[in-house]
Amino acid sequence: GVVVDWIMDSPWSHRNKEPIWNVLQPLLLPVDDIKKKVNVLEVAAGSGVHTQYFSTQLMQRGIPFCWYPSDPDETSRRSIQQRIDYFNKQQQQQQNSSSSNDDDEYKIVSPISLELSDNDNDDDDDASLPTTTKFQLILCINMIHISPWNATLGLFRMASQKLDAQQHGTLVLYGPFKINGTSAASNLAFDESLQRRNILWGVRDVEDIKEVAEHYGMEFVNMVNMPAQNHCVIFRLKKQ
């Protein structure tokens, strides 16, 4: 294969992309044979490794999608764009060898900067999002422990407005979590080290997150054990 000099790479993203895909797959693949287009918003997309991998998985299964990666960090957005360009090039090569040429069938949108806050008067954080698009899935990997609690509130606030109520829009969180105040020893040590770096950071308790979800009209669906003491926590918009 071609060796690409990536702007950013992330060994842990390569390690966890497959287990996370296994959780996302049933949420994104059609229950019947009708392949509806799925809109996905990825919050704090970082290096873009997940953006590229999940988009490739959907394309290989013939699921039409529009993927919106976002990150407040400018270097991350450059890295994501580089991976989008690579994805588009691969797609063109495949299309040249096949008859299909619908450019918009498998689309990753250029990365947007998304700042999350729970201030209801602050619509700036949503300004970069498409106003009419509703998302079937919002994905947030390894963000809520390295951002202020405010960002988690903002995430749920935004999800409650942007998820597709018709199709049980789903929010998937991935990372280390506490359950009723406790967690694996490695997570508790990690929590302490995070708080030493920034007092506003820390491993969050699922019970606290469930309360936030409830406040924003969302319901807890499931918590999935993941490798290295992480979890996927799944919420969805209550049917209107």
Solvent accessible surface area in square Angstrom, and as a share of the most:
residue,aa,sasa,rsa
1,G,126,1.22
2,V,123,0.71
3,V,144,0.83
4,V,39,0.23
5,D,131,0.68
6,W,61,0.21
7,I,72,0.37
8,M,61,0.27
9,D,81,0.42
10,S,11,0.07
11,P,92,0.58
12,W,109,0.38
13,S,3,0.02
14,H,75,0.34
15,R,173,0.63
16,N,12,0.06
17,K,40,0.17
18,E,104,0.47
19,P,30,0.19
20,I,0,0.00
21,W,6,0.02
22,N,93,0.48
23,V,17,0.10
24,L,0,0.00
25,Q,49,0.22
26,P,97,0.61
27,L,70,0.35
28,L,6,0.03
29,L,46,0.23
30,P,47,0.29
31,V,156,0.90
32,D,71,0.37
33,D,137,0.71
34,I,116,0.59
35,K,104,0.44
36,K,123,0.52
37,K,90,0.38
38,V,15,0.09
39,N,31,0.16
40,V,0,0.00
41,L,0,0.00
42,E,3,0.01
43,V,4,0.02
44,A,26,0.20
45,A,7,0.06
46,G,23,0.22
47,S,9,0.06
48,G,0,0.00
49,V,5,0.03
50,H,7,0.03
51,T,1,0.01
52,Q,25,0.11
53,Y,40,0.15
54,F,0,0.00
55,S,0,0.00
56,T,26,0.15
57,Q,22,0.10
58,L,0,0.00
59,M,17,0.08
60,Q,118,0.52
61,R,85,0.31
62,G,23,0.22
63,I,4,0.02
64,P,19,0.12
65,F,0,0.00
66,C,12,0.07
67,W,0,0.00
68,Y,25,0.09
69,P,0,0.00
70,S,0,0.00
71,D,11,0.06
72,P,67,0.42
73,D,67,0.35
74,E,99,0.44
75,T,56,0.33
76,S,6,0.04
77,R,55,0.20
78,R,120,0.44
79,S,0,0.00
80,I,0,0.00
81,Q,56,0.25
82,Q,45,0.20
83,R,6,0.02
84,I,4,0.02
85,D,75,0.39
86,Y,50,0.19
87,F,0,0.00
88,N,59,0.30
89,K,117,0.50
90,Q,65,0.29
91,Q,13,0.06
92,Q,110,0.49
93,Q,114,0.51
94,Q,96,0.43
95,Q,33,0.14
96,N,131,0.67
97,S,98,0.63
98,S,63,0.41
99,S,115,0.74
100,S,57,0.37
101,N,124,0.64
102,D,77,0.40
103,D,107,0.55
104,D,79,0.41
105,E,49,0.22
106,Y,34,0.13
107,K,80,0.34
108,I,10,0.05
109,V,35,0.20
110,S,63,0.41
111,P,21,0.13
112,I,31,0.16
113,S,47,0.31
114,L,6,0.03
115,E,110,0.49
116,L,25,0.12
117,S,23,0.15
118,D,49,0.25
119,N,74,0.38
120,D,101,0.52
121,N,137,0.70
122,D,42,0.22
123,D,91,0.47
124,D,114,0.59
125,D,7,0.03
126,D,20,0.10
127,A,82,0.63
128,S,48,0.31
129,L,4,0.02
130,P,39,0.24
131,T,123,0.71
132,T,126,0.73
133,T,25,0.15
134,K,97,0.41
135,F,0,0.00
136,Q,27,0.12
137,L,1,0.01
138,I,0,0.00
139,L,0,0.00
140,C,2,0.01
141,I,9,0.04
142,N,31,0.16
143,M,20,0.09
144,I,7,0.04
145,H,11,0.05
146,I,74,0.37
147,S,13,0.08
148,P,52,0.33
149,W,80,0.28
150,N,69,0.35
151,A,11,0.09
152,T,0,0.00
153,L,39,0.19
154,G,0,0.00
155,L,0,0.00
156,F,0,0.00
157,R,6,0.02
158,M,1,0.00
159,A,0,0.00
160,S,31,0.20
161,Q,82,0.36
162,K,21,0.09
163,L,2,0.01
164,D,15,0.08
165,A,19,0.14
166,Q,143,0.64
167,Q,88,0.39
168,H,57,0.26
169,G,0,0.00
170,T,13,0.08
171,L,0,0.00
172,V,0,0.00
173,L,2,0.01
174,Y,9,0.03
175,G,1,0.01
176,P,8,0.05
177,F,3,0.01
178,K,37,0.16
179,I,71,0.36
180,N,114,0.59
181,G,49,0.47
182,T,80,0.46
183,S,28,0.18
184,A,30,0.23
185,A,84,0.65
186,S,68,0.44
187,N,11,0.06
188,L,66,0.33
189,A,61,0.47
190,F,73,0.31
191,D,11,0.06
192,E,107,0.48
193,S,36,0.23
194,L,0,0.00
195,Q,71,0.31
196,R,183,0.67
197,R,166,0.60
198,N,51,0.26
199,I,137,0.70
200,L,107,0.53
201,W,54,0.19
202,G,1,0.01
203,V,7,0.04
204,R,34,0.12
205,D,21,0.11
206,V,1,0.01
207,E,60,0.27
208,D,70,0.36
209,I,0,0.00
210,K,60,0.26
211,E,128,0.57
212,V,13,0.08
213,A,1,0.01
214,E,104,0.47
215,H,143,0.64
216,Y,44,0.17
217,G,32,0.31
218,M,0,0.00
219,E,52,0.23
220,F,78,0.32
221,V,61,0.35
222,N,70,0.36
223,M,46,0.21
224,V,43,0.25
225,N,125,0.64
226,M,19,0.08
227,P,77,0.48
228,A,86,0.67
229,Q,98,0.43
230,N,24,0.12
231,H,28,0.13
232,C,0,0.00
233,V,0,0.00
234,I,11,0.05
235,F,0,0.00
236,R,77,0.28
237,L,7,0.04
238,K,69,0.29
239,K,121,0.51
240,Q,169,0.75
